[in-house]
Amino acid sequence: MRALRNHVAGGFTLIEVLVALVLLAVGILGALGTQVAALRTRQESSLMSRGVHLASGLAERMRANGAQMRLGDAINPYLQLRYEAGEGAPPPAPSQCYGAGRCDSAQLARFDIADTVAALHAGFPGGRIAVCRDAVVWDDAGQALAWECAGAAGAPVVIKLGWHVRSAQRAGPGAAASPAPALAVMLATGAP
């Protein structure tokens, strides 16, 4: 009888060890899942921070080039900027405008655009940018920023920047081929 009790007690110990191993494995998988989510969040935060920096840098360049910003919307080179990384590598800048007085305002605008597009192409997965006049940048129906621009003459100039993200919200069969706008920066200037 005593041998039977020792055998049964040993069996319970083995089951307890197996349960403990299963619980440990579940805990480790949970910790790995949390780590992956934290890495993804960090990457998306980094992209958002760099996106704000890129858009605000372009906005500052546009403000500094008042001669081009005073041109009509149809010929203002900044307001013609539409680029999507899926279209291929951007063309190189037509001229290097580093240093004082090396370029006129039109050359400087082309350089600013080429430099911004090159940074977008190199640093953002599936990057896309549009600069236009738009009074309403939020799409209530889609509950997101919209790429379309109203284009009204008195509307503020907006820089719309987007890229592909690998989050669970955007992934899936219904995910758009084109990146959703991640941010929109309004350029407030005294220029028309």
C-alpha positions in Angstrom: 0.0 0.0 0.0 2.8 2.4 0.9 4.5 1.7 -2.6 1.2 2.6 -4.2 0.9 5.9 -2.3 4.5 6.9 -3.3 3.7 6.1 -6.9 0.5 8.2 -6.9 2.3 11.1 -5.1 5.1 10.9 -7.8 2.4 11.1 -10.5 0.9 14.2 -9.0 4.3 15.8 -8.9 4.9 15.1 -12.6 1.6 16.6 -13.5 2.3 19.6 -11.4 5.7 20.0 -13.1 4.0 19.8 -16.5 1.4 22.4 -15.5 4.1 24.7 -14.3 6.0 24.3 -17.6 2.9 25.1 -19.6 2.2 28.2 -17.4 5.9 29.2 -17.9 5.6 28.8 -21.7 2.4 30.9 -21.8 4.1 33.6 -19.7 7.1 33.7 -22.0 4.9 33.9 -25.1 3.0 36.7 -23.5 6.2 38.6 -22.7 7.4 38.1 -26.3 4.1 39.4 -27.6 4.4 42.4 -25.4 8.0 43.0 -26.6 7.0 42.8 -30.3 4.1 45.3 -29.7 6.6 47.6 -27.9 9.0 47.5 -30.8 6.3 48.1 -33.3 5.0 51.1 -31.3 8.6 52.5 -31.1 9.0 52.2 -34.8 5.7 53.9 -35.5 6.6 56.7 -33.0 10.0 57.1 -34.7 8.3 57.4 -38.1 5.8 59.9 -36.8 8.5 62.0 -35.2 10.6 62.0 -38.4 7.5 62.7 -40.4 6.7 65.8 -38.4 10.4 66.9 -38.7 10.3 66.4 -42.5 7.0 68.2 -43.0 7.9 71.1 -40.7 11.3 71.4 -42.5 9.5 71.7 -45.8 7.1 74.2 -44.3 10.0 76.3 -43.1 11.7 76.1 -46.5 8.4 77.3 -48.1 8.1 80.2 -45.7 11.7 81.2 -46.5 11.0 81.2 -50.2 8.4 83.9 -50.3 8.9 84.7 -54.0 7.6 81.3 -55.0 4.9 81.2 -52.4 3.5 84.5 -53.7 3.1 83.0 -57.2 -0.4 81.8 -58.3 -1.4 78.4 -57.1 -1.3 77.0 -60.7 2.5 77.8 -61.1 3.7 77.6 -57.5 6.1 74.6 -57.6 5.5 73.7 -53.9 1.7 73.4 -54.5 2.4 71.0 -57.4 4.2 68.5 -55.1 2.6 65.1 -55.4 4.9 62.1 -54.9 4.4 58.4 -54.0 7.4 56.1 -53.4 5.7 53.4 -55.4 6.3 55.5 -58.5 10.0 54.7 -58.2 13.1 56.5 -57.1 12.9 60.3 -57.1 14.9 62.3 -59.6 18.1 64.0 -58.3 17.9 67.6 -57.3 18.4 69.8 -60.5 21.0 71.9 -58.7 22.7 72.0 -55.3 21.5 75.1 -53.5 23.6 74.9 -50.3 25.1 78.3 -49.4 24.0 81.8 -49.7 23.1 83.2 -53.2 23.8 80.0 -55.1 20.3 79.6 -56.5 17.4 81.9 -57.5 14.0 81.3 -55.9 12.7 78.9 -58.6 15.9 76.8 -58.4 15.6 76.8 -54.6 12.0 75.6 -54.7 13.0 72.7 -57.1 15.9 71.9 -54.8 13.7 71.9 -51.7 11.1 69.6 -53.3 13.8 67.2 -54.6 15.5 67.1 -51.2 12.2 66.5 -49.3 11.1 63.8 -51.8 14.5 62.0 -51.5 14.3 62.0 -47.7 10.7 60.7 -47.9 11.7 57.9 -50.3 14.8 56.9 -48.2 13.2 57.0 -44.8 9.5 56.1 -45.0 8.2 52.7 -46.2 5.8 53.4 -49.1 6.0 57.2 -48.4 3.7 59.6 -50.0 3.5 63.4 -49.9 1.1 66.1 -51.2 1.2 69.8 -50.8 -2.0 71.7 -51.6 -4.6 74.2 -50.4 -7.2 72.5 -48.2 -9.5 73.9 -45.6 -10.8 70.5 -44.3 -8.1 67.8 -43.8 -10.2 65.4 -41.8 -12.5 62.9 -43.5 -15.5 62.3 -41.2 -16.8 59.4 -43.1 -13.4 57.5 -43.1 -12.4 58.8 -39.7 -9.0 59.7 -41.0 -7.0 62.3 -42.7 -7.8 62.6 -46.4 -5.5 62.9 -49.4 -8.0 64.8 -51.5 -7.6 68.6 -51.4 -10.4 71.2 -51.6 -8.1 73.6 -53.4 -10.1 76.8 -52.5 -8.1 79.9 -53.2 -8.3 81.2 -49.6 -7.6 77.8 -47.9 -4.4 77.3 -46.0 -1.5 75.4 -47.5 -1.3 71.9 -46.1 1.5 69.4 -46.3 0.1 65.8 -46.2 2.5 63.1 -45.4 1.8 59.3 -45.1 3.5 55.9 -45.1 2.7 52.3 -44.7 2.6 51.0 -41.2 2.7 47.3 -40.1 0.1 47.6 -37.3 -2.7 45.2 -36.8 -5.2 48.0 -37.5 -4.0 48.6 -41.1 -3.0 45.1 -42.0 -5.5 42.7 -43.4 -7.5 42.0 -46.6 -9.1 45.5 -46.6 -5.8 47.4 -46.3 -5.4 50.1 -48.9 -2.5 49.8 -51.4 -1.8 53.4 -50.9 -0.6 54.7 -47.5 -3.1 56.6 -45.4 -2.0 60.1 -44.5 -0.3 60.0 -41.1 -0.1 63.7 -40.5 -1.1 67.0 -42.1 0.9 70.2 -41.3 -0.8 73.5 -42.1 1.4 76.3 -43.3 0.3 79.6 -41.8 1.9 82.5 -43.7 0.9 86.0 -44.6 1.4 85.2 -48.3 -1.7 84.6 -50.4 
